[in-house]
Structures are given as structure tokens and as C-alpha cells.
């Protein structure tokens, strides 16, 4: 993922505003603290966008984005 793509995700979440929790991404992933979730996912992604260890982070962020878009 590139820095501009990360910035686009960050901008999307900033514009979407705070979401009501809990948010169920799947059976095993429940977001109970929205701000903490975003911070804990965007920080390592911005620090090292090319790391393969970030692939699950990217996947969860994109799932959240799709959920927010579908509920808008």
C-alpha cells in the first residue's frame, strides 16, 4: 500500500466521523473502541507501508470502510 492510499483511507475515516460501536467485521473481529482501532491500525501502516505484516491491517481497514459505505 502506498502513502497516498493510506492518506485516502485516513481521510475517509476522518470524514465518516465517529461510528457507533460495537462494529462486527466478522465473527472473530469486533471493534469496541473505534478511535483506538483506527489509531492502532493506521500508525504501523504509516510507519512501514510496504511490510507484509501489515496485510491483515489493510484488510481490516478496507472491511471497515466497506461497512461504513454500505450503511451510509
C-alpha positions as CSV (number, residue, x, y, z in Angstrom):
1,X,0.0,0.0,0.0
2,X,1.3,3.4,-0.9
3,X,1.4,6.5,1.3
4,X,-1.3,8.3,-0.9
5,X,-3.6,5.2,-0.5
6,X,-3.1,5.3,3.3
7,X,-3.9,9.0,3.3
8,X,-7.1,8.3,1.3
9,X,-8.1,5.8,3.9
10,X,-7.3,8.2,6.7
11,X,-9.2,11.0,5.0
12,X,-12.2,8.7,4.5
13,X,-12.4,7.7,8.2
14,X,-12.0,11.4,9.2
15,X,-14.9,12.4,7.0
16,X,-17.0,9.5,8.1
17,X,-16.9,10.6,11.7
18,X,-17.1,8.5,14.8
19,X,-19.1,5.3,14.3
20,X,-21.3,3.6,16.9
21,X,-19.8,0.5,18.4
22,X,-19.7,-2.4,18.6
23,X,-18.9,-3.0,14.9
24,X,-18.6,-6.6,13.8
25,X,-16.2,-7.0,10.9
26,X,-16.6,-10.8,11.1
27,X,-17.3,-13.5,13.7
28,X,-13.9,-13.0,15.2
29,X,-13.3,-9.3,14.9
30,X,-15.4,-6.9,17.0
31,X,-14.5,-3.2,17.3
32,X,-15.4,-1.8,20.7
33,X,-13.2,1.3,20.6
34,X,-13.4,3.0,17.2
35,X,-10.7,5.6,17.7
36,X,-8.3,3.1,19.2
37,X,-8.9,0.7,16.3
38,X,-8.1,3.3,13.8
39,X,-5.0,4.6,15.6
40,X,-3.7,1.0,16.2
41,X,-4.1,0.2,12.6
42,X,-3.1,3.4,10.8
43,X,0.1,4.0,12.9
44,X,2.0,0.9,11.9
45,X,0.7,1.1,8.4
46,X,2.1,4.7,8.0
47,X,5.4,3.7,9.7
48,X,6.1,0.9,7.2
49,X,3.5,0.7,4.4
50,X,5.3,-2.0,2.4
51,X,5.7,-4.5,5.3
52,X,3.9,-7.8,4.6
53,X,2.9,-8.0,8.3
54,X,0.5,-5.1,7.5
55,X,-1.6,-7.1,5.1
56,X,-4.2,-8.1,7.8
57,X,-4.3,-4.5,8.9
58,X,-5.1,-3.3,5.4
59,X,-7.7,-6.0,5.1
60,X,-9.5,-5.0,8.3
61,X,-9.4,-1.3,7.4
62,X,-10.9,-2.0,4.0
63,X,-13.6,-4.2,5.5
64,X,-14.5,-1.3,7.9
65,X,-14.6,1.2,5.0
66,X,-17.0,-1.1,3.1
67,X,-19.2,-1.5,6.1
68,X,-19.4,2.3,6.7
69,X,-20.1,2.9,3.0
70,X,-22.8,0.3,2.9
71,X,-24.5,1.7,5.9
72,X,-24.4,5.3,4.7
